[in-house]
Amino acid sequence: MQQLDWTPQYFLYGMSRPHVARITINRPEVRNAINTPAHKEWSDLLDHAAEDDDVWIVVVTGIGDKAFCAGRDLKYLSQIQHSSEAEKEADSRLMGQVTKLIERFDYPKPLIARVNGIALGGGFEVAMACDLVVAAEHVEFGLPEPRRGIYAGGGGVHRLPRQVPLKLAMEYLLTGKSMTAGRAQAIGIVNEVVPYEELDGAVDQLIDDIMLGAPLSIRATKQSSMRGLNLSLGDAFYAEYPAVRSMMESEDAREGPKAFAEKRRPEWKGR
């Protein structure tokens, strides 16, 4: 894996196992809430993982067992709102360099949310932006923004109605109330709910299942599925997807049929 040429301040970053990058929010003093400098660091880490050919899957989580991410750091936001014009401008310039996870509509690799604690506001939006979600059973999800005089503008107001029935989405959006991990699984937001002690094992099992497929096939599958959502079925079927073309031209596309014919497990190289 490529080495970072800088040391993250607000996150822990590393390979939790071969080909799996793990990005851990490390701000327990604010329930892993994210301020502008942390947003910039997170954006850079996601870019790094996306560009590293040795990374096939990315896991996003929080430190400890209390909070996955409590969303935007409202104390920091309040400080900026009451700061000098020069400080506000500097913060705005830095935020302008950020592509947040919730804004990454075409991230090339599978994203797994390992939800270790509360996921509120932007934290819930991050979980919804991931491809797969595994949550500890004590977790609560929610979009309480209206109760703070703001709204879930980080994708929550758009993603939730697309991921659950509209009436259910509007209930949670308009009331700002939270839901349990079990409820989130029942309505289709979460893939699996387990005791906290079993969280890593459940995530690893999901990773093992994904790893049975060729990494370029997985990327092609994700890209075509997600881009196709914005098209009619016919247009999606006949559209061209760059990741599919890369997959078809890869060594792995030849390795798969060869391994099947030889009755052995394929050896994926990701190229």
N, C-alpha and C positions, 0 to 999 in steps of 0.2 A: 504494500500500500504506500502511496505517496505520503511523504512527511509534510505536516503543516509547517509553514515558515513563520508561524506566530503561535502564541499560546493563548487559547481561549480563556477569557476571564469569567464569563457567566455560565459556561457549559463545560461538561466533561465529554470528550470525544475520543473514540477509539474503536478497535475491532473487538466486538464481544465474542466472535468466533470467525473462522475463515469466511471471507466475502460478505460479512455483515457489519456495517458501520452502526454504532450506537451513539446517538446524540442525547445527552442528559442535561436537562435544565437544572442549573445548580444555584438557585436563589431561594433557599429554604426560608430565609428571614422575611420574605414577602410572599410566601406560598407559591414560589416559582412564577410569580408575575413577571411580565416582560416590559422593560423600558426601552427607549430608543437605542441606546448603545447595545443592549442585548439583542434587539431585533436585527441590528446590523451584523453582529457576530453570528447569529443563527443563520442569517441569509448566506453569509460567507461559508459556513460549514456545510449547508445544503448544496451550495455550488460545488464545493470541494468533493463531496461524496458523489454528486452527479457526474463529475468529470473524471473520477478515478475508476479506471477499468477493472480494478480489483474489487470494487464494491458492487455487489449484485443486489443487495437488499439494505434498506435503511430502517432502523428502529428508533422511534422518538419516545422519550420518557422523561420523568421528573425525578429529582433526588428524594429519597426517603419514602414514607408511606402515607404522608399527609396530603400532598398536593401533586397532581400532574402538572397543572398550570392554572392559576387563578385568573388568567387573562391579562389585560393591560394593567400596568402598574399605575393605579389611580393616584397614589401619593406623588409619584414622579410627575404625572400629568398635571396635577394641581400646582406643583412647584414651577413647572414650565409656564403654566398659565399666568403665574404671578411673578415671573422673572423679567429681566430687562429685554428690550427688543432685540438686542444683539444675541442674547442667549436663546431667545425664541427662534431667531433666524438660523443660528448654528444647529439647533435641534432639527429644524425643518430641512436644512441641507443634508444632514446625516440621514434622516428618514427618507429623503429622496433617493438615496443610494441603495435602499433596501427593497428586495423582493421577498415578502413574507411568505411563510409556508402556506397560509390561507389564500395567497394570491397565485400560487403555483398550480395552474390548471393543467399543465402538461409535463409534470415531473416524470423523468424517464424510467425511474426504478420503483419497485414496490415500496410503499411506505407503510410501516406497521406502527400503530400507536399502542404502546405498553402503558396503559392508564393505571397508575399506581396510587392515585389519590384524587381529590376533587378536581373536576374539569369544568370550570365555570367561565362564562364569557368567551374570551378569545381562546381559552383552553379547550372548551367544547368545540369551538370552530376549528381548532387545530386537529382534534380527533376526527371531526367530520371530513376534514381535508385529506386524511390518510385513507389508504385503500382498505386496510383491515384494522380492526380495533379489538384488543383483548384487555379486559378490565378486571380489577380486583373487586370482590363482591361488596366492599364497603364504600365504593366510589359513588359520588353523585355528580350528575351532569346538569347543566342549566345555562340559560341565557338571561341573567338578571338585569341586563342593561337598562330597560325602562325604569327600573326601581332606582337607578343612579342618574336619571335625567339624560341618558344617552340611548343609543340603539345598537343592535348587534350588526354593525356595518362591516365587520371583518368576514362576511360570508354567511353568518348565521341565519339572517333573514332570507337568504336565497338557498342555502344548502339544506336546511331543515325541511322546508316544504318539498324539496326534491327527493328526500330520503325517507320520509314517512308520509302517511296520509295527511292531506291538507288540514282537516279539522284538528287533528292531533298537533300538527306543527303550530297552528295558530293559537291553540290553547297554551302551549309552552312559551311561544313568542310574546303573546299579549299579557300573560300573567307574570312572566319572569320566574315562575316557580321551578324548582329542581325536580329531577327524576332519579330514581335509584338505578344502579347498574343493571339490575334484573329487568326493570321496566324498559331501559334502553335496549336491552337484548330482545325483549318481547316485541318491540315495535320496529326492530331491524337496524338499529344504529350500531350495535355492538355484535361482534361475531361470537365471543365467548366470555363468560364471567366465571371466575374461579377465586378461591381463597387467596389472599395476598401471598401466602407462602408457596402457592403453586403457580404464581404469575409467570416467573421465568420459564418454568417447564412448559407452560401452555404456549408461550411465545416461541420457544425453541421447537416445539412440535409443529407449529404453523410454518416456521422457517424450513424445517426438514421437508415438509410436504411441498413447499414451493421449490426447494432445491432439487427435487426430482425432475423438474423441467429445465430445459436449457435456458440460461439467463437471457439470451437474445430473443428466444421464443416468448419468455415472460414479458419482456419489454414490448415486443410486437403485439402481444395479446392486450396489454394494458393500454398502449397507445391507440390501437384500433377500437377497442371497447369505449374508451373515454371520448375520443374524437367523434365516434359514430353516434354518441348520444345526442349530438346537436343536429343530426341529419335524419331524413326519412330512412326507413329500413332499406329501400332500394338504393338510395344514394350512399348510405353507409356501406352496403354490400360491395358496391363497385368503386368506392373511393380508393385512392392510393395512400398508403401510409409508409413514410420513410423507414420506420423501424421494421416493418415487414420486409421491405426490400433488403435491408441490412441482414436480417435473419436468413433470408433465402440464399444470400451470397456467402454465408458463414461456413466455417469448418464444422460447426456443431450441427448444421442442417444435413451434413453428410454423415456425421458420426451417429446421429440418432437411428436412421434406418440400418446402418452398418451394424450397430450394437444389437439391434432387434434381430437381424438375420443371424448374428453369431450367438444369440441367446445369452447375452451378457449385459451388465449394467453400463450405460453410456458414461463416458468420461468427458464432461463438459469443460470447455476452455473459455467460453465467453467471447469467442471470435470466429 
